[in-house]
Amino acid sequence: MNFHDEKTLFRTLFGDTPKIRVLEYLLEGRELDHSIGDIAEGAGINRVTLFRMWNEMGKAQIITHTRDIGNAKLYKLNVNNSYVKILVDLFDRIINVDFQEEKLKKKVLVQ
């Protein structure tokens, strides 16, 4: 099974669409900057699909350009955006609940 085929709690709750996959990838790696190719690969979508939604994400200020390395432009999640702050908080809460539930399941199995 490919990592991208693994159903995460975030995708289970919000749908397994290319945009949700990109958001999930950027939320997970929000401290890092990424090339467009890395984002597409990390989200498990093709570059053409990412390019189709890229301008919309830029206009919504969800992503921000951080720097250039050679010909590659790098981007990251715009954590200064009010909506993104809410998404980050929600994502972290979902991950924490999922982690706590998995921990509880393991504890029950051990007993």
N, C-alpha and C positions, 0 to 999 in steps of 0.2 A: 504494500500500500504506500503510495506517495504521500509525503508530508502534507501537500496541498489538498489531498483528498480527505485528510483527517478532519472530521467535523468538530470545530471548536464550539464552545458555549456561546461565544460572541456571534458566530455565524448562525448557530441554531436559533438564537433570539432575534437576530435582525435580517436574516436571509443570506443565502450564499450567492451574492452577486459580485461582479467585478469591483464595484465601488466599495462594498463592504470589505472585500478582501484587501483592497488597497488601504482603506482606513485602518483595518486591523494590523496590517504590516507596519504602517507608519506609527500607530499607537504603541505597538510593541517596541519599536526601535526609535522612539521619539527623541532620544538623546543624540542620535547619530544622524549624519547627513548621507543621502543616498543618491545615486545616479538614477535616471529614468529606467535604464536597463535593470538595475538592481531591484528597483521597486516592482517592476513587472514580474521579474523572476521570483522575487520574494513573495509576491501576492499570488503567484501561480496563474498569471494571465499573460496574454501576449502584448507586445508593445503597441500594436495598432489599437487594441482595446483601451490601453492606458492613455494613448494620445487623444482618443475620442473624448475622454472625460477630463483631461488635463487642464484645458482652458477654464472649464467650469470650476474646478477645484481652486485654480489660481484666482479667479474672480471672486470667489467666496472667501479668499484669504485663508484657506485651510492649509496650504503649503506655502513655504517661503524659500526663495533661492538663498543659499548660504555662501557658496563659493564656486570657483571654477578650477578644475585641475586639468590642464591641457585643454582639449576640446570638450571635456565632460563638464556639464553643469550639475551641481549637487544641490539637493533640496532636503528639507526636513519639515516635519509637522510644525505649524505655526502655533506654538503653545501660548502666544500672547493674544490670540483670538479668543474672544469670550465664549463662542460656541465650541471651540476646540477644548477649552478648559473644562467645559461641562462633559464633553466626550471623554477626555482623559480621566476625569473623576469617575464617570460611569464605567468605563473600561476597567479601571483599577478595582472598583467595587465588584464587578462581575468576576474578574480573575480571582479576587480574594474569596468570594463566596464559593467559587468552583474549587479552589484550593482547600478551603475548610471542609467542604463536603467530601472531597477525596480523602482527606486526612481522617475524617470520621468513619468513612467506609473501611479504610485500612485498619483502624482501631477496632471496629466491630468484628472484622474478619480474624484478627489476631486473638481476640478473647474467646 
